[in-house]
Amino acid sequence: MGNGVTQFCLISRYGLNLLNTLAYNAVGFQSVAGGKSHMAIEVITDIKRPSQKIVGKYQTLMKKYHSITPALSDCMNRLNAMDSDIQPLFPGIRMVGVALTIKTTASDLAPVIKALEYIQLGDILVVDTHSSKNTAFWGEIVAIEAKLKGAKGIILDSAVRDIVELKAMNFPVLCRGVSPNPAGAVGFGYINVPVQCGGAAVSPGDIIVVDDNGVIIVPCYDAEKILGKTKKFLEDEEKVIERVQAGESLGQILNLDDLEQTAMDHTRIYDT
């Protein structure tokens, strides 16, 4: 079987037709004369990443508490949460990782495929497709490569496909929906730039936290401070639960009667 036919067989499993296969070759996924690529995909490689130590502390926090994204949201003034349209492909997805961001047009798969080359162990891919909810930007083969290279999972504001295979792989995927209709391969986009996904701003190197409540983005520059606030918040919350279980009123604990005079700071209501 010739090289071109082999490429068509592989790429067709992303759902691309023959015309898209020709585009796949044209945009530089294979070498061209002089060894140069014609892709117009901008890749930023010099990004600030959090230390493995701080990422590990977030992972430890997730092991101790089942729900940490609500506490993270409270400690960031209810900011940095993706909207509820971003849903897990299967239940029970819990992960902490570092954002590898991808920005593409509403129908271009090429930057997603290119980004696989830049995965570092523990990365979570975050893909900004301009909310292409009826177009699939992820499927079985890209997931195989991502998993082999150490990616924790992927979050997209688009649809995905090959869902039976993805579930069988147990590869964490959060997305807007499912569609058999795939993106094409044109060759324009950006890797490791600030993006918008699920209504939230995500920068490369941010810490991504996912549990059954949703997705939270912790800015890399603030990760240690937010971790400290969240740990205290969760510890204080445990004390409040104990007090409510002992018969106290939550309204009294929160001093609701004083709210007419004092605005409630949601990150401080559990001071005990």
JOWOBEL-V82856 format. One record per pair of residues at least 12 apart in sequence whose ideal C-beta (glycine too) atoms are under 7 Angstrom apart, sorted by sequence separation. I is the first residue (numbers start at 1). J is the second residue. D is the distance in Angstrom with one decimal. If there is no record, write none. Layout:
I:J:D  I:J:D
This chain:
26:38:6.9  27:39:4.9  192:204:4.1  206:218:6.3  8:21:4.7  11:24:5.4  102:115:4.8  160:173:5.8  206:219:5.6  207:220:6.7  240:253:5.9  7:21:6.3  206:220:5.2  100:115:6.3  112:127:6.1  160:175:4.8  163:178:5.6  202:217:5.2  205:220:4.4  254:269:5.3  138:154:6.1  159:175:6.2  203:219:6.9  207:223:5.3  7:24:6.9  158:175:6.4  159:176:6.1  161:178:6.7  198:215:6.5  200:217:5.4  203:220:6.9  7:25:6.9  100:118:6.4  138:156:6.0  153:171:6.6  158:176:6.1  159:177:4.6  160:178:6.2  161:179:6.4  100:119:6.3  137:156:5.5  153:172:3.1  154:173:5.6  155:174:4.6  156:175:4.8  157:176:5.8  159:178:5.7  161:180:5.7  152:172:6.7  153:173:6.4  159:179:3.8  125:146:6.7  137:158:4.5  139:160:6.7  161:182:6.6  136:158:6.9  138:160:4.2  139:161:4.8  140:162:4.0  147:169:6.5  100:123:4.3  102:125:6.4  104:127:7.0  106:129:6.2  135:158:5.7  136:159:4.8  137:160:7.0  139:162:4.0  143:166:5.7  98:122:5.9  100:124:7.0  102:126:7.0  106:130:4.8  135:159:6.0  136:160:5.3  147:171:5.4  97:122:5.1  98:123:5.5  99:124:6.0  100:125:5.1  101:126:5.1  102:127:4.6  103:128:4.6  104:129:5.7  105:130:7.0  107:132:6.9  112:137:5.6  133:158:6.3  134:159:6.1  136:161:3.9  140:165:4.1  97:123:5.8  98:124:6.8  102:128:6.8  106:132:4.6  116:142:6.6  125:151:6.1  131:157:4.9  132:158:4.4  133:159:5.7  140:166:6.6  143:169:6.0  97:124:3.7  99:126:5.0  119:146:6.2  124:151:6.9  127:154:6.8  129:156:6.4  107:135:6.1  109:137:6.0  122:150:6.5  123:151:5.2  124:152:4.9  129:157:5.7  143:171:4.7  95:124:6.7  106:135:6.9  113:142:6.5  116:145:5.1  121:150:3.7  123:152:6.6  124:153:5.4  125:154:4.2  126:155:5.1  127:156:4.2  128:157:6.4  129:158:4.1  112:142:6.6  116:146:5.9  119:149:4.2  120:150:6.9  122:152:5.8  124:154:6.8  240:270:5.4  119:150:6.2  124:155:6.6  127:158:6.8  62:94:6.3  119:151:5.1  240:272:6.9  116:149:6.7  237:270:5.2  239:272:4.7  62:96:5.8  233:267:6.6  236:270:3.4  138:173:6.4  236:271:6.5  174:210:6.7  236:272:5.6  59:96:4.8  233:270:6.1  58:96:4.7  229:267:6.6  157:197:4.9  55:96:6.4  157:198:5.6  174:215:6.4  155:197:6.1  55:98:6.5  133:176:4.2  136:179:5.0  133:177:5.3  135:179:6.4  131:176:7.0  134:179:5.3  136:181:6.2  135:181:5.7  136:182:5.0  137:183:5.2  134:181:6.3  135:182:7.0  136:183:6.7  50:98:6.4  135:183:5.2  49:98:5.8  97:152:3.9  95:152:4.9  95:153:5.4  155:215:6.2  55:122:6.7  128:195:3.7  128:196:5.5  41:110:6.4  86:155:6.5  126:195:6.3  128:197:5.2  41:111:5.3  127:197:6.8  39:110:6.7  86:157:6.9  89:160:6.7  126:197:5.2  41:114:5.2  109:182:7.0  118:191:6.2  89:163:6.2  109:183:4.0  43:118:6.7  108:183:6.1  109:184:6.4  110:185:4.6  107:183:5.1  108:184:6.6  109:185:5.1  110:186:6.0  115:191:4.9  126:202:5.0  89:166:6.1  90:167:5.1  95:172:5.6  107:184:5.5  108:185:6.9  110:187:4.5  114:191:6.4  89:167:6.7  108:186:4.4  111:189:3.0  93:172:4.5  110:189:6.5  111:190:6.8  108:188:5.9  111:191:6.1  93:174:6.8  108:189:6.0  126:208:6.8  27:110:5.7  105:188:6.3  89:173:4.1  105:189:6.8  124:208:4.5  89:174:7.0  104:189:4.0  88:174:5.2  89:175:6.5  103:189:5.8  87:174:6.4  102:189:6.8  103:190:4.3  86:174:5.2  87:175:7.0  86:175:6.9  102:191:5.7  86:176:6.6  103:193:5.7  85:176:5.4  101:192:5.8  100:192:6.8  101:193:6.2  103:195:4.8  101:195:4.7  14:109:6.6  101:202:5.8  99:202:5.4  101:204:4.7  99:203:7.0  100:204:6.6  99:204:5.8  99:205:6.4  98:205:6.2  99:206:4.5  98:207:6.4  99:208:5.3  96:207:6.7  97:208:5.5  86:198:4.0  85:198:6.7  96:209:5.4  82:197:6.5  83:198:5.0  95:210:5.0  82:198:3.0  83:199:4.2  94:210:6.4  82:199:6.3  93:210:5.8  94:211:5.0  82:200:4.7  81:200:6.4  80:200:5.9  15:136:6.7  15:139:6.9  14:139:5.5  13:140:6.6  14:141:6.4  13:141:5.2  86:215:5.9  84:214:6.8  10:141:7.0  82:214:6.3  81:214:6.0  82:215:4.0  81:215:6.8  81:216:5.5  80:216:5.9  72:209:6.1  80:217:4.5  80:218:7.0  69:209:5.7  68:209:6.5  69:211:5.1  68:211:6.2  70:213:5.6  73:216:6.0  67:211:5.9  69:213:4.6  72:216:4.5  47:192:5.3  66:211:7.0  67:212:7.0  69:214:5.6  15:161:6.5  41:187:6.4  67:213:5.6  72:218:6.5  40:187:5.9  41:188:6.6  44:191:6.8  45:192:6.9  69:216:4.5  39:187:4.4  40:188:4.8  41:189:5.1  42:190:4.9  43:191:4.5  44:192:4.0  43:192:6.5  44:193:6.0  58:207:6.0  62:211:6.9  41:191:6.6  76:226:6.3  58:209:6.3  75:226:5.9  55:207:6.3  72:226:6.7  75:229:4.2  50:205:6.6  75:230:4.9  49:205:4.6  47:204:4.5  48:205:5.0  50:207:5.8  27:185:6.3  47:205:5.0  72:230:5.4  75:233:5.5  27:186:6.5  28:187:6.5  71:230:5.0  74:233:6.3  27:187:2.9  44:204:6.9  23:184:6.4  24:185:4.5  23:185:5.1  68:230:6.8  71:233:4.9  23:186:6.2  71:234:5.2  20:184:4.7  15:180:7.0  20:185:5.5  16:182:6.1  15:182:3.2  14:182:5.6  16:184:6.4  16:185:6.3  54:223:5.3  58:227:6.4  61:230:6.9  65:234:5.5  50:220:5.1  54:224:5.8  57:227:5.7  61:231:6.6  48:220:5.8  50:223:5.1  54:227:6.8  74:266:5.0  75:267:5.3  74:267:5.6
